[in-house]
Amino acid sequence: MKSYFQMTPEEREEYKKQVMLNPMHRFGDPEGDIAPVVAFLAGPDSCYYSGQSVIVDGANSIMP
């Protein structure tokens, strides 16, 4: 994936549109948003979780 500064002007506009469609107005960061959830689920603090779906999508799944 290109960085924002490597994108063409058209790609930048599309990127901005996609970001604004997200309820949090940003894309998720793999290390800051996803990894902590994975670490929790893989660790001992999640020992009582059973048969659950954990959705980490910046609230996209609740949008119409």
TORTORMAR-271666 format. One record per residue (C-alpha): residue number from 1; x, y, z. Coordinates in nm, 2 decimals, padded with zeros to 4 digits, always signed. Layout:
<NUM; <X; Y; Z>>
...
//
This chain:
<1; <+00.00; +00.00; +00.00>>
<2; <+00.12; +00.35; -00.09>>
<3; <+00.17; +00.61; +00.18>>
<4; <-00.06; +00.91; +00.16>>
<5; <+00.22; +01.12; +00.01>>
<6; <+00.29; +00.87; -00.27>>
<7; <-00.07; +00.87; -00.39>>
<8; <-00.19; +01.06; -00.69>>
<9; <-00.43; +01.35; -00.62>>
<10; <-00.72; +01.12; -00.74>>
<11; <-00.61; +00.85; -00.50>>
<12; <-00.58; +01.10; -00.21>>
<13; <-00.94; +01.22; -00.27>>
<14; <-01.07; +00.86; -00.27>>
<15; <-00.87; +00.79; +00.05>>
<16; <-01.03; +01.09; +00.22>>
<17; <-01.38; +00.98; +00.11>>
<18; <-01.32; +00.63; +00.25>>
<19; <-01.19; +00.77; +00.58>>
<20; <-01.49; +00.99; +00.62>>
<21; <-01.72; +00.69; +00.57>>
<22; <-01.57; +00.53; +00.88>>
<23; <-01.76; +00.64; +01.20>>
<24; <-01.43; +00.72; +01.37>>
<25; <-01.30; +00.91; +01.07>>
<26; <-00.98; +00.71; +01.06>>
<27; <-00.86; +00.37; +00.96>>
<28; <-00.76; +00.13; +01.23>>
<29; <-00.40; +00.09; +01.32>>
<30; <-00.29; -00.28; +01.33>>
<31; <-00.05; -00.22; +01.63>>
<32; <-00.26; +00.03; +01.82>>
<33; <-00.61; -00.10; +01.76>>
<34; <-00.60; -00.46; +01.66>>
<35; <-00.30; -00.60; +01.85>>
<36; <-00.42; -00.51; +02.20>>
<37; <-00.75; -00.70; +02.14>>
<38; <-00.56; -01.00; +02.01>>
<39; <-00.32; -00.99; +02.31>>
<40; <-00.62; -00.98; +02.55>>
<41; <-00.79; -01.27; +02.38>>
<42; <-00.47; -01.47; +02.38>>
<43; <-00.39; -01.39; +02.74>>
<44; <-00.52; -01.52; +03.07>>
<45; <-00.76; -01.23; +03.13>>
<46; <-00.99; -01.37; +02.86>>
<47; <-01.02; -01.72; +03.02>>
<48; <-01.40; -01.68; +03.07>>
<49; <-01.47; -01.58; +02.71>>
<50; <-01.64; -01.86; +02.53>>
<51; <-01.80; -01.86; +02.19>>
<52; <-01.79; -01.49; +02.14>>
<53; <-01.73; -01.28; +01.83>>
<54; <-01.51; -00.97; +01.89>>
<55; <-01.54; -00.72; +01.61>>
<56; <-01.27; -00.46; +01.59>>
<57; <-01.37; -00.24; +01.30>>
<58; <-01.40; +00.11; +01.43>>
<59; <-01.78; +00.08; +01.45>>
<60; <-01.83; +00.00; +01.08>>
<61; <-02.04; -00.30; +01.16>>
<62; <-02.31; -00.09; +01.33>>
<63; <-02.35; +00.15; +01.04>>
<64; <-02.65; +00.12; +00.81>>
//
